[in-house]
Amino acid sequence: MQISGENILLVSSVLLIAGVLIGKSSYRTGLPLLLIFLLVGMGFGIDGLGLRFDDMHTAQYVGMVALCIILFTGGTATAIKAVRPVVTPGLVLSTLGVVLTAALTGLFIFWLSGMSWTNIHFALIPSLLLAATMSSTDSASVFGLLGSHNVSLKQNLRPMLELESGSNDPMAYMLTIILIEAATMGGGLSAGDIALQLLMQFGIGTALGVGCGMLGVWLARTYRRIGSSGAAADDGAQSTAMISILATATVFLTFTLTDKLGGNGYLAVYICGIVFGNSRVPFKKSVGRFMDSLTWLAQIVVFIMLGLLVNPREMLSVAVVGLIIGVFMILVGRPLSVMLCLAPFRRITPRARMYVSWVGLRGAVPIIFATYPVVADVQGASQIFNIVFFVTILSLLVQGTTVIAAGRRLGLMEQSGPGEDAFGVDLADEHPTSLRTVVLTDDDLARGNTLRDMSLPEGSLVMMIRRDGRYIVPNGRRRLQPGDALLIIEESGD
């Protein structure tokens, strides 16, 4: 097919439509949704329908843009109140845990490279580099599967896993960049150089993340204030769209400024998202929905693109060593690093530690990071990329399909009712009201089965009832049943 703008749009639209429709089957098969998109890309690739895409520079750039959006949205979803009780173990996992996982796996790869029967022969630095690209985790697949089965995690595990997966990508990126420099400079980096680089990456990234997050909040409020002071009434839909655009622009401004000044752009973007998401921003829920949609688009594009990028025949050439490395990471590297990191935290139960060890899935980020050695022309970079791709697929297949079963086996799952988003109702953030959902039990109906019999707090009102997928407008005489979900609006002002 001749390369042209029209053909690129045609192929892209077909890939997106195929990925979304085929991805719907993931809820029935139990496969992580992002793995479906990866397999769709491979199916359309050079060994499938014959689409050729081998531009690592473009893949790295698209991955960088997508990762910025993904990290920012992850930051906005990180509620400070929820993560405060688990902030210390979460940050230990995302920093020391990444280093330990990379070190343990890197040393294993170096030992494996010395075996005469293997087809990889990495020195110590490339072995550590290969491990570093795979040292971060992806919780999006985990929580996507949990949400599709209407289950949640006990023992405050969700915020800890969200904090770990959102903040460990920058650490893995720093290790990857430092080890690439060491590999290309022939090991010429001193401990002082590494310490200085880490200090700059963390310091500048944190400072600009906070500063740009505050800038994004100020821009959103300023736009809203300008609209409210006009003669005509402010258009809420237009304000939502414009504030969403301001937020997106802030994401890329944060990354580029931080990168130019020598900081960690990914860390800055994540912190920027935390500041933005935990501040009072006009139309924040609607802006959040826009960013969620943009994040899904970014993830789909990246996974399909990475599926196109890989050559399955080349990947099969490293299948044996990839399988050995993947099994080591799943059964030894990740569990050992988690157990060491969480050893000081006595309140985290052994069952919770086992589950955290098991759900350390690999996602798009390791494959994106694996393009960096290729672009930097590191020796053995093509093998590094293929091994990372194979291990990612193995992780999604083995760990991704057992997320629910492992949680139930360890007694860490509980059924969750529908959230207020299930009702499709939204309120302006400026209103002194909030929404919550209550799923009725037999105990709730012990004193009577009508709304008049329920003792709702003053200032609360039932807006809607959800029963067996149907929506019912309530009144005082409506008979209620166990399992009914009530959408309640309540005053939340000062």
Salt bridges, closest charged atoms under 4 A:
ASP47 OD1 - ARG313 NH2 2.74
GLU162 OE2 - ARG158 NE 3.00
GLU164 OE2 - ARG334 NH1 2.68
ASP234 OD2 - ARG224 NH1 2.54
ASP421 OD1 - ARG289 NH2 3.03
ASP426 OD2 - ARG289 NH1 3.02
GLU430 OE1 - ARG224 NH2 3.32
ASP484 OD2 - ARG467 NH2 2.76
GLU490 OE1 - ARG436 NE 2.95
